[in-house]
Amino acid sequence: MNAVGHVKEPLVRMVKRDEVPLSKKILIRAIAILAALIVDGIFLFLVTGLNPFGVYGVMFGASFGSFMKFKWVLRDLATLLIVGIALAPAFKMRFWNIGAEGQILMGGLMSAVCMIYLGDVLPNWLLLLVMLVTSVLCGALWAFIPAVFKAIWNTNETLFTLMMNYVATSIVACCTNFFRGDNAKMALINMGSKQGWFPSILGQRYTINILVVFALVILMYIYLKYTKHGYEISVVGESENTARYAGIDVKKVMIRTISISGAICGLAGYLILAGKDMSLSTGTADGNGFTAIIVAWLAKFNTFYMVLISFLLVFLDKGASDIASAFQINDYLSDIVTGIILFFILGSEFFINYKLIFRGSVKGGDKHAE
């Protein structure tokens, strides 16, 4: 092909975008949600004959129909959000901590043990403090184990932390059966004395959960963005070789960061036991350890963005539940509705990070210049 000829381009090619302004990111995500609602509306009408606007009204009412429902949204938002905050430093360092479920369970288990065996011994304020310390330490330990193996022997952290979930689930199942005979799920612990329960604030015990988690949003943002530890996490995440060249102790940073991640998951278990469920079961984490992966990843480890994403996921979850009950439809059908919305939101990340250039023709000389 000579210099003045034309070069045939591919039908479409993908090019990574430069930094996208926040306003454009918001616009892309808003278009994705609107498109999802349109697709959902067509799907609902064709499959069930339901009025899509009526369905969306029920979804909205599930979270905003009353002040009590909105408080429940904030309660569940806090539970999901704290796990996303816990995963943020680990994921930013490219350590794929898939073990948040197990770390939450182990933190919750230590809180339950303290409530059962120390509830009649310690005053409530001291009991809550002991529960806090032991839960955080146990969660940190559960993350410390795979962190050490990764740092020293370069094991696969994804598989290791995932397997730790199953170990934690088995331990909790064994302990709950021991505490309550053959029951797979424990009843409310210390129902009569309420030892180990948070005091009510504004009529709810989980008010403390909400306050603690939103304080963590600010603290983790500052930690990752403005501290030396946050800088080291970023450098190690970009390139371990670069970090070593810069004099950073990669093993130390890795173990410290993952231990912090596990400690916050342990704190999540403590908050669930003391301020939300006041009971322990193998389902205490309720899948939040996996859902929080979406939260952390979509937010690009920015804790303030995590608040919005967590709220959206909780909103969709409650909306799906109310749709199923209000219209007497299959739970799976309502999950499809929320799944479509989530799919479009996840897909919008592609258009934020990449752009598509469709076929065109450029001069050969320009092609080389490009």
C-alpha positions as a Markdown table, in Angstrom:
| # | Residue | x | y | z |
|---|---|---|---|---|
| 1 | Met | 0.0 | 0.0 | 0.0 |
| 2 | Asn | 1.5 | 3.3 | -1.0 |
| 3 | Ala | 1.6 | 6.4 | 1.2 |
| 4 | Val | -1.3 | 8.0 | -0.7 |
| 5 | Gly | -3.5 | 5.0 | -0.6 |
| 6 | His | -6.3 | 4.3 | 1.7 |
| 7 | Val | -6.1 | 1.7 | 4.6 |
| 8 | Lys | -9.2 | -0.3 | 5.3 |
| 9 | Glu | -10.0 | -0.2 | 9.0 |
| 10 | Pro | -11.8 | -2.9 | 11.0 |
| 11 | Leu | -15.5 | -2.7 | 11.2 |
| 12 | Val | -15.2 | -1.5 | 14.8 |
| 13 | Arg | -12.3 | -1.1 | 17.2 |
| 14 | Met | -12.1 | -0.4 | 20.9 |
| 15 | Val | -9.9 | 2.4 | 22.3 |
| 16 | Lys | -9.3 | 3.1 | 26.0 |
| 17 | Arg | -10.6 | 6.5 | 27.0 |
| 18 | Asp | -8.6 | 9.1 | 28.8 |
| 19 | Glu | -9.9 | 10.3 | 32.1 |
| 20 | Val | -13.6 | 10.8 | 31.8 |
| 21 | Pro | -15.1 | 13.9 | 33.6 |
| 22 | Leu | -17.5 | 13.1 | 36.5 |
| 23 | Ser | -20.4 | 14.7 | 34.7 |
| 24 | Lys | -20.0 | 12.4 | 31.7 |
| 25 | Lys | -19.8 | 9.3 | 34.0 |
| 26 | Ile | -23.0 | 10.3 | 35.6 |
| 27 | Leu | -24.7 | 10.8 | 32.2 |
| 28 | Ile | -23.5 | 7.4 | 30.9 |
| 29 | Arg | -24.8 | 5.7 | 34.1 |
| 30 | Ala | -28.1 | 7.6 | 33.9 |
| 31 | Ile | -28.6 | 6.5 | 30.3 |
| 32 | Ala | -27.8 | 2.9 | 31.3 |
| 33 | Ile | -30.5 | 3.0 | 34.0 |
| 34 | Leu | -33.0 | 4.5 | 31.7 |
| 35 | Ala | -32.3 | 1.9 | 29.1 |
| 36 | Ala | -32.6 | -0.8 | 31.7 |
| 37 | Leu | -36.0 | 0.5 | 32.8 |
| 38 | Ile | -37.3 | 0.5 | 29.2 |
| 39 | Val | -36.1 | -3.1 | 28.6 |
| 40 | Asp | -37.6 | -4.2 | 32.0 |
| 41 | Gly | -40.9 | -2.5 | 31.1 |
| 42 | Ile | -41.1 | -4.4 | 27.7 |
| 43 | Phe | -40.1 | -7.7 | 29.4 |
| 44 | Leu | -42.7 | -7.3 | 32.2 |
| 45 | Phe | -45.5 | -6.4 | 29.7 |
| 46 | Leu | -44.8 | -9.2 | 27.3 |
| 47 | Val | -44.3 | -11.9 | 30.0 |
| 48 | Thr | -46.9 | -10.9 | 32.7 |
| 49 | Gly | -49.0 | -8.2 | 31.1 |
| 50 | Leu | -48.3 | -6.0 | 34.1 |
| 51 | Asn | -48.2 | -2.2 | 33.8 |
| 52 | Pro | -44.5 | -1.4 | 34.1 |
| 53 | Phe | -45.2 | 1.9 | 35.9 |
| 54 | Gly | -47.2 | 0.1 | 38.5 |
| 55 | Val | -44.3 | -2.3 | 39.1 |
| 56 | Tyr | -41.8 | 0.6 | 39.4 |
| 57 | Gly | -44.1 | 2.3 | 41.8 |
| 58 | Val | -44.0 | -0.8 | 44.1 |
| 59 | Met | -40.2 | -0.8 | 43.8 |
| 60 | Phe | -40.0 | 2.8 | 44.8 |
| 61 | Gly | -42.5 | 2.3 | 47.7 |
| 62 | Ala | -40.4 | -0.6 | 49.0 |
| 63 | Ser | -37.7 | 1.9 | 50.1 |
| 64 | Phe | -39.6 | 5.2 | 50.3 |
| 65 | Gly | -43.1 | 4.1 | 51.1 |
| 66 | Ser | -42.7 | 5.0 | 54.8 |
| 67 | Phe | -40.2 | 6.4 | 57.1 |
| 68 | Met | -39.8 | 3.0 | 58.7 |
| 69 | Lys | -39.0 | 1.4 | 55.3 |
| 70 | Phe | -36.4 | 4.0 | 54.6 |
| 71 | Lys | -34.8 | 3.3 | 58.0 |
| 72 | Trp | -34.6 | -0.4 | 57.1 |
| 73 | Val | -32.9 | 0.7 | 53.8 |
| 74 | Leu | -30.3 | 2.6 | 55.8 |
| 75 | Arg | -29.8 | -0.4 | 58.1 |
| 76 | Asp | -29.1 | -2.8 | 55.2 |
| 77 | Leu | -27.1 | -0.1 | 53.4 |
| 78 | Ala | -24.8 | 0.2 | 56.4 |
| 79 | Thr | -24.3 | -3.6 | 56.5 |
| 80 | Leu | -23.4 | -3.8 | 52.8 |
| 81 | Leu | -21.4 | -0.6 | 52.8 |
| 82 | Ile | -19.0 | -1.6 | 55.6 |
| 83 | Val | -18.0 | -4.7 | 53.8 |
| 84 | Gly | -17.3 | -2.7 | 50.6 |
| 85 | Ile | -15.2 | -0.4 | 52.7 |
| 86 | Ala | -13.3 | -3.4 | 54.1 |
| 87 | Leu | -12.6 | -4.7 | 50.6 |
| 88 | Ala | -11.5 | -1.4 | 49.2 |
| 89 | Pro | -7.8 | -1.4 | 50.4 |
| 90 | Ala | -7.3 | -5.1 | 49.6 |
| 91 | Phe | -8.7 | -4.7 | 46.0 |
| 92 | Lys | -6.8 | -1.5 | 45.4 |
| 93 | Met | -3.7 | -3.4 | 46.2 |
| 94 | Arg | -4.8 | -6.1 | 43.7 |
| 95 | Phe | -5.2 | -8.7 | 46.5 |
| 96 | Trp | -8.5 | -10.4 | 45.7 |
| 97 | Asn | -10.0 | -10.9 | 49.1 |
| 98 | Ile | -13.0 | -13.2 | 48.4 |
| 99 | Gly | -13.1 | -14.2 | 52.0 |
| 100 | Ala | -15.2 | -11.4 | 53.5 |
| 101 | Glu | -18.1 | -13.7 | 54.2 |
| 102 | Gly | -15.9 | -15.9 | 56.5 |
| 103 | Gln | -14.3 | -12.9 | 58.1 |
| 104 | Ile | -17.7 | -11.5 | 59.0 |
| 105 | Leu | -18.8 | -14.8 | 60.4 |
| 106 | Met | -15.8 | -15.2 | 62.6 |
| 107 | Gly | -16.2 | -11.6 | 63.9 |
| 108 | Gly | -19.9 | -12.4 | 64.6 |
| 109 | Leu | -18.9 | -15.7 | 66.3 |
| 110 | Met | -16.6 | -14.0 | 68.7 |
| 111 | Ser | -19.4 | -11.4 | 69.6 |
| 112 | Ala | -21.8 | -14.3 | 70.1 |
| 113 | Val | -19.4 | -16.1 | 72.4 |
| 114 | Cys | -18.8 | -13.0 | 74.5 |
| 115 | Met | -22.6 | -12.3 | 74.7 |
| 116 | Ile | -23.3 | -15.9 | 75.9 |
| 117 | Tyr | -20.4 | -16.4 | 78.3 |
| 118 | Leu | -19.8 | -12.9 | 79.6 |
| 119 | Gly | -23.3 | -11.5 | 79.5 |
| 120 | Asp | -23.9 | -12.2 | 83.1 |
| 121 | Val | -20.4 | -11.2 | 84.2 |
| 122 | Leu | -19.6 | -7.8 | 82.7 |
| 123 | Pro | -21.6 | -4.6 | 82.6 |
| 124 | Asn | -23.0 | -3.9 | 79.2 |
| 125 | Trp | -20.6 | -1.1 | 78.2 |
| 126 | Leu | -17.6 | -3.3 | 79.0 |
| 127 | Leu | -19.2 | -6.3 | 77.3 |
| 128 | Leu | -19.7 | -4.3 | 74.1 |
| 129 | Leu | -16.1 | -3.2 | 74.3 |
| 130 | Val | -14.8 | -6.8 | 74.7 |
| 131 | Met | -17.0 | -7.9 | 71.9 |
| 132 | Leu | -15.6 | -5.1 | 69.7 |
| 133 | Val | -12.0 | -6.0 | 70.3 |
| 134 | Thr | -12.4 | -9.7 | 70.0 |
| 135 | Ser | -14.5 | -9.5 | 66.8 |
| 136 | Val | -12.0 | -7.1 | 65.1 |
| 137 | Leu | -9.0 | -9.3 | 66.1 |
| 138 | Cys | -10.7 | -12.5 | 65.0 |
| 139 | Gly | -11.6 | -11.0 | 61.6 |
| 140 | Ala | -8.1 | -9.7 | 61.2 |
| 141 | Leu | -6.7 | -13.1 | 62.0 |
| 142 | Trp | -8.9 | -14.8 | 59.5 |
| 143 | Ala | -7.5 | -12.5 | 56.8 |
| 144 | Phe | -4.0 | -12.6 | 58.2 |
| 145 | Ile | -3.6 | -16.3 | 57.4 |
| 146 | Pro | -4.1 | -16.1 | 53.6 |
| 147 | Ala | -2.1 | -12.8 | 53.6 |
| 148 | Val | 0.9 | -14.5 | 55.1 |
| 149 | Phe | 0.7 | -17.4 | 52.6 |
| 150 | Lys | 0.4 | -14.9 | 49.7 |
| 151 | Ala | 3.3 | -12.7 | 50.9 |
| 152 | Ile | 5.7 | -15.6 | 51.6 |
| 153 | Trp | 4.7 | -18.4 | 49.3 |
| 154 | Asn | 2.7 | -16.5 | 46.7 |
| 155 | Thr | -0.3 | -18.7 | 47.0 |
| 156 | Asn | -3.5 | -17.9 | 45.1 |
| 157 | Glu | -5.4 | -15.5 | 47.4 |
| 158 | Thr | -8.7 | -15.9 | 45.5 |
| 159 | Leu | -8.9 | -19.6 | 46.2 |
| 160 | Phe | -7.4 | -19.4 | 49.6 |
| 161 | Thr | -9.8 | -16.7 | 50.9 |
| 162 | Leu | -12.7 | -18.5 | 49.2 |
| 163 | Met | -11.9 | -21.7 | 51.0 |
| 164 | Met | -11.6 | -19.9 | 54.3 |
| 165 | Asn | -15.3 | -19.0 | 53.9 |
| 166 | Tyr | -16.2 | -22.6 | 54.0 |
| 167 | Val | -14.1 | -23.3 | 57.0 |
| 168 | Ala | -15.7 | -20.3 | 58.8 |
| 169 | Thr | -19.2 | -21.5 | 57.9 |
| 170 | Ser | -18.5 | -25.0 | 59.2 |
| 171 | Ile | -17.1 | -23.5 | 62.5 |
| 172 | Val | -20.1 | -21.3 | 63.0 |
| 173 | Ala | -22.5 | -24.2 | 62.2 |
| 174 | Cys | -20.7 | -26.4 | 64.8 |
| 175 | Cys | -20.8 | -23.6 | 67.4 |
| 176 | Thr | -24.4 | -22.7 | 66.9 |
| 177 | Asn | -25.4 | -26.3 | 67.2 |
| 178 | Phe | -23.4 | -26.5 | 70.4 |
| 179 | Phe | -24.9 | -23.3 | 71.8 |
| 180 | Arg | -28.5 | -24.2 | 70.9 |
| 181 | Gly | -28.7 | -27.9 | 70.7 |
| 182 | Asp | -29.7 | -29.1 | 67.2 |
| 183 | Asn | -31.0 | -25.8 | 66.0 |
| 184 | Ala | -29.3 | -24.6 | 62.9 |
| 185 | Lys | -30.1 | -21.0 | 63.8 |
| 186 | Met | -29.7 | -19.3 | 67.2 |
| 187 | Ala | -32.6 | -17.4 | 68.7 |
| 188 | Leu | -32.0 | -13.8 | 69.9 |
| 189 | Ile | -29.1 | -13.9 | 72.3 |
| 190 | Asn | -29.8 | -12.5 | 75.8 |
| 191 | Met | -33.3 | -11.6 | 74.8 |
| 192 | Gly | -34.3 | -11.0 | 78.4 |
| 193 | Ser | -31.3 | -9.1 | 79.7 |
| 194 | Lys | -30.3 | -7.5 | 76.3 |
| 195 | Gln | -26.6 | -7.8 | 77.3 |
| 196 | Gly | -24.4 | -7.2 | 74.3 |
| 197 | Trp | -27.1 | -5.2 | 72.5 |
| 198 | Phe | -26.6 | -1.7 | 71.4 |
| 199 | Pro | -28.7 | 0.9 | 73.2 |
| 200 | Ser | -31.5 | 2.4 | 71.2 |
| 201 | Ile | -30.9 | 5.8 | 69.6 |
| 202 | Leu | -33.8 | 7.5 | 67.9 |
| 203 | Gly | -35.8 | 4.3 | 68.6 |
| 204 | Gln | -33.5 | 1.9 | 66.9 |
| 205 | Arg | -30.4 | -0.1 | 67.9 |
| 206 | Tyr | -29.0 | -0.1 | 64.4 |
| 207 | Thr | -28.7 | 3.7 | 64.5 |
| 208 | Ile | -25.2 | 3.1 | 65.9 |
| 209 | Asn | -24.4 | 0.8 | 63.0 |
| 210 | Ile | -25.3 | 3.6 | 60.6 |
| 211 | Leu | -23.2 | 6.2 | 62.4 |
| 212 | Val | -20.2 | 3.9 | 62.7 |
| 213 | Val | -20.3 | 3.0 | 59.0 |
| 214 | Phe | -20.7 | 6.5 | 57.7 |
| 215 | Ala | -17.7 | 7.6 | 59.9 |
| 216 | Leu | -15.7 | 4.8 | 58.3 |
| 217 | Val | -16.6 | 6.1 | 54.9 |
| 218 | Ile | -14.8 | 9.3 | 55.7 |
| 219 | Leu | -11.9 | 7.7 | 57.5 |
| 220 | Met | -11.2 | 5.1 | 54.8 |
| 221 | Tyr | -11.3 | 7.8 | 52.1 |
| 222 | Ile | -8.7 | 9.8 | 54.0 |
| 223 | Tyr | -6.6 | 6.6 | 54.7 |
| 224 | Leu | -6.4 | 5.6 | 51.1 |
| 225 | Lys | -6.0 | 9.0 | 49.6 |
| 226 | Tyr | -3.9 | 11.1 | 52.0 |
| 227 | Thr | -1.8 | 8.8 | 54.2 |
| 228 | Lys | 1.6 | 7.1 | 53.6 |
| 229 | His | -0.1 | 3.7 | 53.9 |
| 230 | Gly | -2.6 | 4.6 | 51.2 |
| 231 | Tyr | 0.2 | 5.7 | 48.9 |
| 232 | Glu | 2.0 | 2.4 | 49.5 |
| 233 | Ile | -1.2 | 0.4 | 48.8 |
| 234 | Ser | -1.5 | 2.3 | 45.4 |
| 235 | Val | 2.1 | 1.7 | 44.4 |
| 236 | Val | 2.0 | -2.0 | 45.3 |
| 237 | Gly | -1.3 | -2.3 | 43.4 |
| 238 | Glu | 0.2 | -0.8 | 40.3 |
| 239 | Ser | 3.4 | -2.8 | 40.3 |
| 240 | Glu | 5.1 | -4.8 | 43.1 |
| 241 | Asn | 8.5 | -4.5 | 41.3 |
| 242 | Thr | 8.1 | -0.7 | 41.2 |
| 243 | Ala | 7.2 | -0.7 | 44.9 |
| 244 | Arg | 10.3 | -2.7 | 45.7 |
| 245 | Tyr | 12.4 | -0.4 | 43.7 |
| 246 | Ala | 10.9 | 2.5 | 45.6 |
| 247 | Gly | 12.0 | 0.9 | 48.9 |
| 248 | Ile | 8.5 | -0.3 | 50.0 |
| 249 | Asp | 8.4 | -3.5 | 51.9 |
| 250 | Val | 5.8 | -5.3 | 49.8 |
| 251 | Lys | 5.3 | -8.2 | 52.2 |
| 252 | Lys | 4.7 | -5.9 | 55.1 |
| 253 | Val | 2.3 | -3.7 | 53.2 |
| 254 | Met | 0.4 | -6.8 | 52.0 |
| 255 | Ile | 0.0 | -8.4 | 55.4 |
| 256 | Arg | -0.9 | -5.1 | 57.1 |
| 257 | Thr | -3.5 | -4.1 | 54.4 |
| 258 | Ile | -5.3 | -7.5 | 54.3 |
| 259 | Ser | -5.3 | -7.6 | 58.1 |
| 260 | Ile | -7.0 | -4.2 | 58.1 |
| 261 | Ser | -9.5 | -5.5 | 55.6 |
| 262 | Gly | -10.3 | -8.5 | 57.7 |
| 263 | Ala | -10.5 | -6.4 | 60.9 |
| 264 | Ile | -13.2 | -4.2 | 59.3 |
| 265 | Cys | -15.1 | -7.4 | 58.2 |
| 266 | Gly | -14.9 | -8.6 | 61.8 |
| 267 | Leu | -16.3 | -5.2 | 62.9 |
| 268 | Ala | -19.2 | -5.8 | 60.5 |
| 269 | Gly | -19.9 | -9.1 | 62.2 |
| 270 | Tyr | -19.9 | -7.2 | 65.6 |
| 271 | Leu | -22.3 | -4.6 | 64.3 |
| 272 | Ile | -24.7 | -7.3 | 63.0 |
| 273 | Leu | -24.7 | -9.1 | 66.3 |
| 274 | Ala | -24.9 | -6.1 | 68.5 |
| 275 | Gly | -27.1 | -3.8 | 66.5 |
| 276 | Lys | -29.0 | -5.6 | 63.8 |
| 277 | Asp | -29.8 | -9.4 | 64.3 |
| 278 | Met | -28.7 | -10.1 | 67.9 |
| 279 | Ser | -28.3 | -13.7 | 66.7 |
| 280 | Leu | -25.8 | -15.9 | 64.9 |
| 281 | Ser | -26.3 | -18.3 | 62.0 |
| 282 | Thr | -24.3 | -19.5 | 59.0 |
| 283 | Gly | -26.4 | -16.9 | 57.0 |
| 284 | Thr | -25.4 | -14.0 | 59.2 |
| 285 | Ala | -23.2 | -12.4 | 56.4 |
| 286 | Asp | -26.2 | -12.8 | 54.1 |
| 287 | Gly | -24.1 | -12.8 | 50.9 |
| 288 | Asn | -22.8 | -9.2 | 51.6 |
| 289 | Gly | -19.2 | -10.4 | 51.3 |
| 290 | Phe | -19.8 | -11.2 | 47.6 |
| 291 | Thr | -22.2 | -8.3 | 46.8 |
| 292 | Ala | -19.7 | -5.9 | 48.3 |
| 293 | Ile | -17.2 | -6.9 | 45.6 |
| 294 | Ile | -19.5 | -5.2 | 43.1 |
| 295 | Val | -19.7 | -2.2 | 45.3 |
| 296 | Ala | -15.9 | -1.8 | 45.7 |
| 297 | Trp | -15.2 | -2.5 | 42.0 |
| 298 | Leu | -17.8 | -0.1 | 40.6 |
| 299 | Ala | -16.8 | 2.6 | 43.0 |
| 300 | Lys | -13.2 | 2.3 | 42.0 |
| 301 | Phe | -12.4 | 2.1 | 45.7 |
| 302 | Asn | -13.8 | 5.6 | 46.4 |
| 303 | Thr | -15.9 | 5.1 | 49.6 |
| 304 | Phe | -18.2 | 8.1 | 48.8 |
| 305 | Tyr | -19.2 | 6.4 | 45.5 |
| 306 | Met | -19.7 | 3.2 | 47.5 |
| 307 | Val | -22.5 | 4.9 | 49.4 |
| 308 | Leu | -24.5 | 5.5 | 46.2 |
| 309 | Ile | -23.8 | 2.1 | 44.7 |
| 310 | Ser | -24.7 | 0.3 | 48.0 |
| 311 | Phe | -27.9 | 2.3 | 48.2 |
| 312 | Leu | -28.8 | 1.3 | 44.6 |
| 313 | Leu | -28.2 | -2.4 | 45.3 |
| 314 | Val | -30.2 | -2.4 | 48.5 |
| 315 | Phe | -33.0 | -0.5 | 46.7 |
| 316 | Leu | -33.1 | -3.1 | 44.0 |
| 317 | Asp | -33.1 | -6.0 | 46.4 |
| 318 | Lys | -36.0 | -4.6 | 48.5 |
| 319 | Gly | -37.9 | -3.7 | 45.3 |
| 320 | Ala | -37.6 | -7.2 | 44.0 |
| 321 | Ser | -39.0 | -8.6 | 47.2 |
| 322 | Asp | -42.0 | -6.3 | 47.2 |
| 323 | Ile | -42.7 | -6.9 | 43.5 |
| 324 | Ala | -42.9 | -10.6 | 44.1 |
| 325 | Ser | -45.3 | -10.2 | 47.0 |
| 326 | Ala | -47.4 | -7.4 | 45.6 |
| 327 | Phe | -48.1 | -9.0 | 42.2 |
| 328 | Gln | -48.0 | -12.6 | 43.3 |
| 329 | Ile | -45.3 | -13.4 | 40.7 |
| 330 | Asn | -42.4 | -15.8 | 40.9 |
| 331 | Asp | -39.4 | -14.6 | 42.9 |
| 332 | Tyr | -37.1 | -15.4 | 40.0 |
| 333 | Leu | -39.1 | -13.1 | 37.7 |
| 334 | Ser | -38.6 | -10.2 | 40.1 |
| 335 | Asp | -34.9 | -11.1 | 40.3 |
| 336 | Ile | -34.7 | -10.9 | 36.6 |
| 337 | Val | -36.1 | -7.3 | 36.7 |
| 338 | Thr | -33.4 | -6.2 | 39.1 |
| 339 | Gly | -30.8 | -8.3 | 37.3 |
| 340 | Ile | -31.4 | -6.5 | 34.0 |
| 341 | Ile | -30.9 | -3.1 | 35.8 |
| 342 | Leu | -27.7 | -4.3 | 37.4 |
| 343 | Phe | -26.5 | -5.7 | 34.1 |
| 344 | Phe | -27.0 | -2.4 | 32.3 |
| 345 | Ile | -25.2 | -0.5 | 35.2 |
| 346 | Leu | -22.2 | -2.9 | 35.0 |
| 347 | Gly | -22.2 | -2.7 | 31.3 |
| 348 | Ser | -22.1 | 1.1 | 31.5 |
| 349 | Glu | -18.6 | 0.8 | 33.0 |
| 350 | Phe | -17.4 | -0.4 | 29.6 |
| 351 | Phe | -18.5 | 2.8 | 27.9 |
| 352 | Ile | -16.9 | 4.9 | 30.7 |
| 353 | Asn | -13.5 | 3.2 | 30.2 |
| 354 | Tyr | -13.6 | 2.5 | 26.5 |
| 355 | Lys | -15.0 | 4.0 | 23.3 |
| 356 | Leu | -15.9 | 2.3 | 20.0 |
| 357 | Ile | -14.6 | 3.7 | 16.7 |
| 358 | Phe | -16.5 | 2.4 | 13.7 |
| 359 | Arg | -15.2 | 1.7 | 10.3 |
| 360 | Gly | -13.8 | 4.6 | 8.4 |
| 361 | Ser | -10.9 | 5.3 | 6.0 |
| 362 | Val | -7.8 | 7.3 | 6.6 |
| 363 | Lys | -4.9 | 8.0 | 4.5 |
| 364 | Gly | -1.9 | 5.8 | 4.8 |
| 365 | Gly | 0.3 | 8.6 | 5.9 |
| 366 | Asp | -2.2 | 9.7 | 8.5 |
| 367 | Lys | -2.6 | 6.1 | 9.7 |
| 368 | His | 1.1 | 6.0 | 10.5 |
| 369 | Ala | 0.8 | 9.3 | 12.3 |
| 370 | Glu | -2.1 | 8.0 | 14.3 |
